[in-house]
Amino acid sequence: MSAEWDEDERVWVATSNDVEGLAAQSETLELLEKSALAAISDLTELNGIASDLPEIPVRDT
């Protein structure tokens, strides 16, 4: 997942090449993380991706 600041809309936008359909936006990075993680959880279920992980691992790059 990557996050970029959209100057025109004044929001952070998250997208991912690994999670089909992920597009989340929020006014702060903290809110973006929560929104994106919730969307990833929903999208993995909707896309039929099975996981036995208790949570989605997040790391800074």
Backbone hydrogen bonds in HBPLUS format (Angstrom, degrees):
<---DONOR---> <-ACCEPTOR-->    atom                        ^
c    i                          cat <-CA-CA->   ^        H-A-AA   ^      H-
h    n   atom  resd res      DA  || num        DHA   H-A  angle D-A-AA Bond
n    s   type  num  typ     dist DA aas  dist angle  dist       angle   num
A0002-SER N   A0015-THR O   2.81 MM  13  5.59 161.3  1.85 163.2 169.1     1
A0015-THR N   A0002-SER O   3.01 MM  13  5.59 151.9  2.09 151.1 160.1     2
A0004-GLU N   A0013-VAL O   2.91 MM   9  5.35 154.7  1.98 145.6 152.9     3
A0013-VAL N   A0004-GLU O   2.81 MM   9  5.35 160.1  1.85 152.6 159.3     4
A0006-ASP N   A0011-VAL O   2.80 MM   5  5.44 174.1  1.80 167.4 169.5     5
A0010-ARG N   A0006-ASP O   2.67 MM   4  5.51 129.4  1.92 147.3 163.5     6
A0011-VAL N   A0006-ASP O   3.36 MM   5  5.44 144.1  2.49 134.4 141.0     7
A0012-TRP N   A0026-SER O   2.72 MM  14  5.37 166.4  1.73 173.8 168.8     8
A0026-SER N   A0012-TRP O   2.98 MM  14  5.37 147.8  2.09 143.0 153.1     9
A0014-ALA N   A0024-ALA O   2.75 MM  10  5.11 163.9  1.77 149.2 154.4    10
A0024-ALA N   A0014-ALA O   3.08 MM  10  5.11 158.5  2.13 138.9 145.6    11
A0022-LEU N   A0019-VAL O   3.19 MM   3  5.84 163.1  2.22 142.1 140.4    12
A0032-LEU N   A0028-THR O   2.93 MM   4  6.11 149.5  2.03 142.5 152.2    13
A0033-GLU N   A0029-LEU O   2.92 MM   4  6.12 156.3  1.97 149.7 154.0    14
A0034-LYS N   A0030-GLU O   3.37 MM   4  6.67 163.4  2.40 144.7 147.9    15
A0035-SER N   A0031-LEU O   2.93 MM   4  6.11 165.6  1.95 152.0 156.4    16
A0036-ALA N   A0032-LEU O   2.75 MM   4  5.82 167.1  1.77 156.0 159.8    17
A0037-LEU N   A0033-GLU O   2.95 MM   4  6.02 163.3  1.98 149.3 154.0    18
A0038-ALA N   A0034-LYS O   3.10 MM   4  6.25 156.8  2.16 144.7 150.8    19
A0039-ALA N   A0035-SER O   2.96 MM   4  6.19 156.5  2.02 146.3 153.3    20
A0040-ILE N   A0036-ALA O   2.79 MM   4  6.01 157.1  1.84 152.1 158.5    21
A0041-SER N   A0037-LEU O   3.02 MM   4  6.18 159.2  2.07 143.8 149.1    22
A0042-ASP N   A0038-ALA O   3.06 MM   4  6.33 162.8  2.09 148.5 152.7    23
A0043-LEU N   A0039-ALA O   2.78 MM   4  5.95 163.9  1.80 154.3 159.3    24
A0044-THR N   A0040-ILE O   2.90 MM   4  5.99 158.7  1.94 151.7 156.2    25
A0045-GLU N   A0041-SER O   3.36 MM   4  6.54 156.6  2.41 141.4 147.1    26
A0046-LEU N   A0042-ASP O   2.88 MM   4  6.15 166.2  1.90 153.8 158.1    27
A0047-ASN N   A0043-LEU O   2.74 MM   4  5.74 152.5  1.82 147.5 154.5    28
A0049-ILE N   A0044-THR O   2.78 MM   5  4.98 157.3  1.83 163.7 162.7    29
A0048-GLY N   A0045-GLU O   3.10 MM   3  5.17 158.1  2.15 104.1 110.3    30
